[in-house]
Amino acid sequence: MAELKAFLEKGKDDPRIGLRHIGLYAVLLGMSEGGRFARYPRREVMSRAKIRWKATYYKLLQELHEMGYIEYLPECGPGRTRIRLV
């Protein structure tokens, strides 16, 4: 809960953060395994975050990465992308 609170506190003054970013981050946080890199099942994350399109999912991940909220290591192949919450 403290991690989500910290994310929301940091994001409140960041005009780039939108509801879809917040939703995706909250889902990733709920599925996280601590502060280490983990593989998240894309379909499950998309379903929980109510994201319909893969392009939107990957765009949001890339944006969260560029903004410094997550570390995102995309790799080719199913189940190979790794994410770590910052």
ABEGO torsion letter per residue (X at the ends): XAAAAAAAAAAAABAABBAAAAAAAAAAAAABBEABBBBBBAAAAAAAAGBABAAAAAAAAAAAAAAGABBBBBBBEBGABBBBBX
